[in-house]
Amino acid sequence: MEVVLSHVCSEWRDAVINLPTLWTAFKFDTRFYVSDPANKLEEYLSRSGEQLLELYFRFSGEDYQDEYRQCTMNEYFPHHFALVETVIAHAYRWHRFTLFSDRFRAALKFIDLFEELYVPNLEYLAVCLGNPDSRPDADTEDRGNSNPTILTGGAPRLYTVRIDTTSHFHSMPPLSNITTLAIQSTPKSDYLGFEFHHFHSILTIPTLTNLSIESFGCIEYHWREDPGNVPRFNMPSLKTLRIIQDGQILGILSFMDAPLLETLVLRDVDLGTVIIHQDVQELNTFIRLDTIALLDCRYQFSDLNQEDVDRVDMILNTFAYHATHVIISSHGDPPFIERGSSLMDFNRYGWPRLQLITLDLSATFGVMPYITSFERSPHSITVRVVQSLFRQWARQPGDLMTLEKVCRLETMKVGDLMMDEPWPASGGLFQEDGNLPGGFIWEETLRAGAPRPWGPPYFFIENQIE
């Protein structure tokens, strides 16, 4: 916008160039061609004066294979990555800083520049370098702790951080004051993850309020083999927890002490992995939990029997016993509640505070199972369904009328948010979409009837619960 305004006329140009607040946000993304990014950056740094900066850099090796530009990664990547070196001199002005890269080895040549930086005004940091090239070596071994390796000069206002599953090898920022943390996958990696004790030390930071785990496997799996020796996760400030795909960590819910947890969102996970072999009666209930959202969740394994499904239901109900809002969303395959689950059976499970059930389903077996479940509720509830589902139910007018007698029925339009987004507002101009699988964006996933990134769960195994 600022560039467009500066080209309207000479009078506007003078006014725009001399208004520092218009030049505080700079973005470089190798997906979009820029003729002279180094000069452009210098102009932004100069024209912004002493204002705080929002800086976004995204580098991808695949973007350098453009046949029209006739260029190679080796020629242009180091040249473009030098833009990051340019802004180092302005670290005292950083307010938001984002660095995404899938060229791990090349990025490591620059990450040392961050080691001793003092960033007094930095509030948001994303550093996700990726490591698709080779397994960790002596230069990138797990240090076994969460001590910072970058910004060691100090980051007193750093509250929001996004890292990936390689950050603990080489680019861990200070985390002692964070309130919001997102951990994402490392592209093309099938081996990197936190050692359990390291992962535990991060999740138990006392100030951590919002946690989002967006990975295929951010923690070593063998910790589940001996649950008797798993330490508790004491998370006194946690209010929002989001987990996508990473079924390996669902079991940690059983070991969480999170008395303030209000919102739990599970997306594209195998619900069977929530089972850890301990007495369900001994599990903690999240006493403040208000909303639980189960989005494209499933039972992955064909040998899952009805006893296992019942155990999953018991565990989920124990965790979310006090919820006032349950969201179940599924596209492309029958939802888990139509694969043997009785989670919403009020005769079997107690939901003493439940007021609202949101159903966003693209396939259904009809109205009757829901009538049978909802009529057993000890109090009046509202059932909100996406319009396409309502139209299917309307083909059975008698059943639909019966349903409307046992609950208050509402409809949603495609694109409506199914819940108030509990995640803190980003506060920045640039969407944090770098290196995320399929361009995954949480806000879109929380919209009714919206096509999910990656389509339906891609490794769902068709099975009939016996």
C-alpha atoms as one frame of an Amber mdcrd trajectory, in Angstrom:
protein
   0.000   0.000   0.000   2.722   2.476   0.978   4.487   1.979  -2.360   1.263
   2.526  -4.312   0.519   5.719  -2.396   3.999   7.055  -3.072   3.388   6.810
  -6.830   0.137   8.781  -6.989   1.773  12.160  -7.501   4.800  14.145  -6.347
   2.910  15.794  -3.499   1.677  12.460  -2.190   5.104  10.955  -2.654   6.737
  13.575  -0.431   4.092  13.091   2.246   4.236   9.297   2.174   8.025   9.020
   2.153   8.221  11.307   5.172   5.656   9.370   7.215   7.749   6.767   9.101
   4.820   4.674  10.335   4.021   3.605   6.757   7.420   1.927   6.333   7.670
  -0.221   9.445   6.537  -3.560   7.943   8.809  -5.350   5.440   8.166  -8.772
   3.901  10.419 -10.836   1.649   9.064 -14.127   0.317  10.846 -16.121  -2.388
   7.465 -17.142  -3.789   7.099 -13.594  -5.122   9.609 -11.940  -7.402  11.238
  -8.701  -6.227  13.703  -6.993  -8.546  16.047  -5.496  -5.954  15.062  -6.664
  -2.447  18.261  -5.386  -0.799  17.618  -1.827  -1.991  13.953  -2.070  -1.057
  14.867  -3.168   2.466  17.337  -0.325   2.876  14.645   2.167   1.849  12.194
   0.751   4.401  14.783   0.841   7.178  15.690   4.423   6.334  12.169   5.762
   5.870  10.855   4.127   9.064  13.195   6.241  11.174  13.252   4.955  14.747
   9.841   3.252  14.603   9.502  -0.360  15.726   9.685  -2.906  12.897   7.708
  -5.915  11.723   9.991  -8.098   9.592   9.050 -11.261   7.698  11.439 -13.471
   5.703  10.542 -16.705   3.970  13.126 -18.637   1.939  12.408 -21.842   0.050
  14.815 -23.726  -2.195  11.948 -24.837  -4.424  11.189 -21.219  -5.299  14.578
 -20.874  -6.991  13.807 -23.433  -9.666  11.830 -20.972 -11.778  12.471 -21.631
 -15.454  11.557 -18.057 -16.349  14.170 -16.529 -14.051  16.856 -19.030 -15.081
  18.418 -18.977 -11.658  19.691 -21.525  -9.153  19.495 -21.779  -5.396  23.262
 -21.613  -4.982  23.429 -18.290  -6.799  20.543 -16.458  -5.190  19.833 -18.005
  -1.814  22.940 -16.644  -0.003  22.396 -13.266  -1.629  18.794 -13.085  -0.465
  19.542 -14.479   2.978  21.927 -11.565   3.443  18.792  -9.447   3.901  18.567
 -10.961   7.366  22.112  -9.844   8.077  21.119  -6.295   7.097  18.390  -6.052
   9.728  20.652  -7.316  12.509  21.914  -3.753  12.986  18.328  -2.718  13.750
  17.616  -5.454  16.309  16.794  -2.839  18.956  13.796  -1.857  16.778  12.417
  -5.340  16.183   8.815  -5.672  17.331   7.860  -8.777  15.342  10.410 -10.954
  13.568   9.673 -13.995  11.383  12.184 -16.252   9.653  11.089 -19.362   7.742
  13.500 -21.425   5.669  13.744 -24.943   4.309  17.429 -24.579   3.432  18.826
 -25.670   6.770  22.556 -25.800   5.976  22.592 -22.393   4.310  20.545 -20.861
   7.137  22.976 -22.154   9.767  25.658 -19.905   8.299  23.600 -16.926   9.413
  22.006 -18.092  12.651  25.178 -17.394  14.637  24.485 -13.694  14.033  21.489
 -14.008  16.371  23.383 -15.557  19.255  24.110 -12.551  21.470  21.523 -10.081
  20.197  19.687  -7.826  22.623  16.107  -7.221  21.423  14.431  -4.966  24.014
  11.219  -4.406  22.018  10.675  -7.832  20.457   7.284  -9.311  21.346   6.776
 -11.930  18.602   9.397 -14.292  17.158   9.136 -17.137  14.644  12.308 -19.025
  13.719  11.709 -22.222  11.731  14.727 -23.234   9.667  13.893 -26.790   8.696
  16.342 -29.619   8.121  15.458 -31.833   5.165  19.066 -32.435   4.094  20.535
 -34.913   6.580  20.306 -36.321  10.060  21.678 -34.229  12.950  25.442 -34.271
  13.237  27.896 -33.005  15.810  27.012 -29.412  14.954  23.286 -29.932  15.403
  22.887 -32.426  18.224  20.137 -32.073  20.796  21.501 -30.041  23.704  19.072
 -31.710  26.103  17.744 -28.494  27.631  15.708 -25.424  26.728  18.436 -22.872
  27.411  18.492 -20.214  24.668  21.065 -20.325  21.893  19.902 -17.117  20.209
  19.025 -13.683  21.599  21.093 -14.429  24.677  21.660 -10.698  25.138  18.086
 -10.518  26.352  14.489 -10.402  25.116  12.542  -9.010  28.077   9.275  -8.476
  26.146   9.236 -11.705  24.152   5.878 -13.314  24.880   4.894 -15.105  21.649
   7.136 -17.672  19.939   6.849 -20.076  16.995   9.505 -22.763  16.620   9.791
 -26.058  14.764  11.128 -29.461  15.717  14.703 -28.481  14.805  14.858 -25.294
  16.862  16.201 -27.054  19.943  19.245 -28.081  17.906  20.357 -24.611  16.870
  17.947 -21.673  17.323  16.142 -21.839  20.644  15.089 -18.349  21.796  14.585
 -17.316  25.425  11.338 -18.846  26.658  11.243 -17.850  30.300   8.583 -15.144
  29.827   6.502 -16.641  27.030   2.737 -16.857  27.232   2.072 -18.198  23.714
   4.009 -21.000  22.011   3.480 -22.806  18.699   5.565 -25.850  17.721   5.325
 -26.875  14.080   6.625 -29.683  11.904   9.947 -29.577  10.144   9.298 -30.007
   6.410  10.351 -33.331   4.890  11.745 -34.569   8.183  10.915 -38.001   9.562
  13.174 -38.203  12.583  13.421 -34.911  14.429  11.655 -34.417  17.708  12.214
 -33.366  21.284  13.565 -35.755  23.855  10.865 -36.231  26.459  12.594 -34.415
  29.318  13.323 -31.460  27.043   9.740 -31.331  25.825   8.550 -31.536  29.429
  10.718 -28.593  30.491   9.256 -26.404  27.743   5.619 -27.268  28.380   5.951
 -26.647  32.116   7.136 -23.041  31.797   4.924 -21.378  34.443   3.781 -18.467
  32.268   2.690 -20.602  29.290  -0.945 -19.724  28.588  -1.530 -20.777  24.964
   0.057 -23.849  23.385  -0.324 -25.026  19.792   1.360 -28.222  18.574   1.186
 -28.490  14.788   3.405 -31.403  13.893   3.553 -35.006  12.769   5.809 -35.960
  15.671   7.396 -33.401  17.965   8.325 -35.862  20.693  10.035 -39.232  20.785
   7.475 -42.032  20.889   8.981 -44.506  23.351   7.976 -42.401  26.385   4.570
 -44.143  26.133   6.151 -47.519  26.805   6.521 -46.830  30.527   3.702 -44.470
  31.572   4.276 -45.327  35.213   7.439 -43.209  35.199   6.011 -40.245  33.282
   6.229 -37.046  35.369   3.242 -34.736  35.682   2.979 -31.713  33.399   2.328
 -28.881  35.810   0.863 -26.119  33.624  -0.626 -23.570  36.027  -1.382 -20.854
  33.443  -2.478 -22.876  30.407  -5.840 -21.768  28.972  -5.772 -22.880  25.334
  -4.344 -26.112  23.899  -4.427 -26.984  20.189  -3.055 -30.216  18.703  -2.957
 -31.074  15.020  -1.940 -34.476  13.626   0.491 -35.338  16.397  -1.249 -38.346
  17.919   1.950 -39.324  19.714   1.369 -36.616  22.295  -2.340 -37.082  22.972
  -1.372 -39.293  25.879   0.162 -36.339  27.723  -3.372 -35.102  28.436  -3.477
 -37.872  31.027  -0.505 -36.346  32.843  -1.506 -32.677  32.641  -2.313 -30.580
  35.665  -3.892 -27.582  33.956  -6.510 -26.134  36.313  -7.172 -23.088  34.081
  -7.521 -24.877  30.740 -10.567 -23.453  28.931 -10.262 -24.583  25.308  -9.038
 -27.886  23.856  -8.891 -28.288  20.061  -7.866 -31.594  18.464  -7.535 -31.646
  14.685  -6.776 -34.616  12.395  -5.613 -36.982  15.148  -6.136 -40.649  15.871
  -8.250 -40.587  19.012  -7.078 -44.083  19.902  -3.685 -42.692  20.886  -5.231
 -40.900  23.860  -5.185 -44.274  25.619  -2.425 -44.720  28.167  -2.809 -47.795
  30.308  -3.847 -46.402  33.635  -7.059 -46.324  35.615  -9.490 -43.940  33.901
 -11.022 -43.149  37.288  -7.715 -41.594  38.352  -7.541 -39.135  35.446  -7.893
 -35.425  36.110 -10.887 -33.481  34.872 -10.060 -30.069  33.426 -12.381 -28.235
  35.771 -12.373 -24.955  33.823 -12.691 -26.512  30.358 -15.436 -24.697  28.468
 -14.970 -25.835  24.843 -13.677 -29.040  23.286 -13.414 -29.223  19.481 -12.820
 -32.536  17.681 -12.065 -31.695  14.045 -11.552 -34.487  11.500 -10.641 -36.853
  14.316 -10.804 -40.590  13.709  -9.942 -44.092  14.816  -6.975 -44.987  12.654
  -6.393 -48.694  13.187  -8.583 -51.411  11.731  -8.106 -53.635  14.785  -9.628
 -51.100  17.189 -12.473 -52.903  18.948 -15.548 -51.586  20.701 -13.871 -51.865
  24.088 -11.093 -49.530  22.893 -13.618 -47.073  21.479 -15.526 -47.079  24.754
 -12.287 -46.397  26.610 -11.537 -43.427  24.356 -15.030 -42.071  25.045 -14.550
 -42.465  28.789 -11.208 -40.655  28.711 -12.508 -37.761  26.601 -15.584 -37.385
  28.767 -13.429 -37.419  31.908 -11.216 -34.642  30.553 -14.101 -32.512  29.241
 -16.771 -33.354  31.800 -17.498 -29.700  32.603 -17.583 -28.440  28.980 -20.424
 -26.159  27.893 -19.666 -26.482  24.156 -18.708 -29.595  22.174 -17.745 -29.253
  18.496 -17.577 -32.276  16.192 -16.537 -31.616  12.621 -15.715 -34.112   9.880
 -15.445 -33.902   6.100 -14.968 -36.694   3.628 -15.559 -39.684   5.927 -18.221
 -40.615   8.468 -17.352 -38.895  11.761 -16.043 -40.908  14.667 -19.396 -40.522
  16.461 -20.858 -42.675  13.684 -18.070 -45.254  13.902 -19.049 -46.755  17.229
 -18.528 -43.825  19.580 -21.145 -43.070  22.209 -19.432 -39.892  23.458 -22.610
 -37.822  23.100 -24.892 -40.436  24.689 -26.262 -38.610  27.734 -27.537 -41.838
  29.195 -24.008 -43.191  29.298 -21.888 -40.115  29.975 -22.535 -37.087  32.108
 -22.320 -33.607  30.610 -23.728 -31.544  33.482 -22.873 -28.110  32.030 -23.276
 -28.782  28.310 -25.316 -26.086  26.560 -24.244 -26.222  22.892 -23.323 -29.000
  20.460 -21.955 -27.945  17.069 -22.073 -30.522  14.272 -20.267 -29.767  11.010
 -20.564 -33.026   9.096 -20.466 -33.798   5.399 -21.847 -37.318   5.855 -24.481
 -38.667   8.208 -26.494 -41.788   8.850 -29.638 -39.792   9.584 -31.390 -37.989
  12.401 -32.525 -40.840  14.623 -29.222 -41.580  16.448 -29.046 -37.939  17.513
 -32.631 -37.950  18.749 -31.882 -40.990  20.874 -28.829 -39.298  22.396 -30.094
 -35.746  22.891 -33.462 -36.660  24.393 -31.604 -38.116  27.378 -30.000 -34.797
  28.263 -30.991 -33.751  31.794 -31.316 -30.153  30.625 -32.126 -28.233  27.454
 -29.343 -28.002  24.896 -28.853 -26.208  21.598 -27.712 -28.223  18.597 -26.120
 -26.151  15.829 -25.626 -27.804  12.434 -24.187 -26.693   9.103 -26.895 -25.976
   6.519 -25.959 -28.873   4.240 -26.521 -31.326   7.105 -29.813 -29.687   7.996
 -30.991 -30.143   4.402 -30.211 -33.861   4.626 -32.167 -34.147   7.849 -35.075
 -32.218   6.299 -35.610 -35.160   3.947 -36.906 -36.976   7.016 -39.439 -34.360
   8.222 -40.969 -36.588  10.881 -37.618 -37.332  12.517 -36.588 -33.694  12.230
 -39.732 -32.560  14.037 -38.991 -35.061  16.803 -35.428 -33.747  17.104 -36.695
 -30.181  17.420 -38.800 -31.306  20.380 -35.782 -32.573  22.332 -33.361 -29.721
  21.582 -33.156 -26.215  20.182 -31.958 -26.505  16.579 -29.883 -23.799  14.846
 -28.093 -23.699  11.494 -24.718 -22.330  10.382 -23.704 -21.014   6.992 -20.597
 -22.266   5.253 -17.726 -20.095   6.449 -19.203 -19.275   9.855 -16.781 -19.661
  12.744 -17.797 -22.636  14.853 -16.257 -21.095  17.970 -14.836 -17.815  19.126
 -11.154 -18.030  18.200  -9.457 -18.392  21.598  -5.978 -17.834  20.246  -4.535
 -14.382  20.944  -4.821 -11.984  18.030  -1.617 -12.009  16.008  -1.236  -8.248
  16.104   0.779  -8.271  12.893   0.218  -7.590   9.208   1.673 -10.859   7.926
   0.020 -14.242   8.292   2.258 -16.871   9.894   2.005 -19.439   7.092   5.652
 -20.265   6.374   6.608 -23.973   6.256   3.164 -25.017   7.454   1.986 -28.246
   5.793  -0.429 -27.454   2.982  -0.604 -23.811   4.025  -2.574 -24.859   7.091
  -4.349 -21.972   8.823  -6.202 -22.494  12.095  -8.873 -19.871  11.528  -9.975
 -21.531   8.274 -10.137 -24.927   9.961 -12.528 -23.519  12.558 -15.029 -22.438
   9.891 -18.114 -24.531   9.200 -18.264 -26.445   5.958 -14.869 -25.225   4.822
 -12.721 -27.667   2.811  -9.890 -28.852   5.024  -6.283 -28.500   3.900  -5.082
 -31.925   2.650  -8.695 -33.015   2.103 -10.117 -35.827   4.227  -7.789 -37.639
   6.636  -5.410 -39.298   4.228  -4.543 -42.385   6.215  -8.026 -43.194   7.547
  -8.541 -46.951   7.390 -12.078 -48.059   6.657 -13.252 -50.328   9.420 -16.429
 -51.420  11.125 -16.236 -51.502  14.900 -17.088 -54.984  16.108
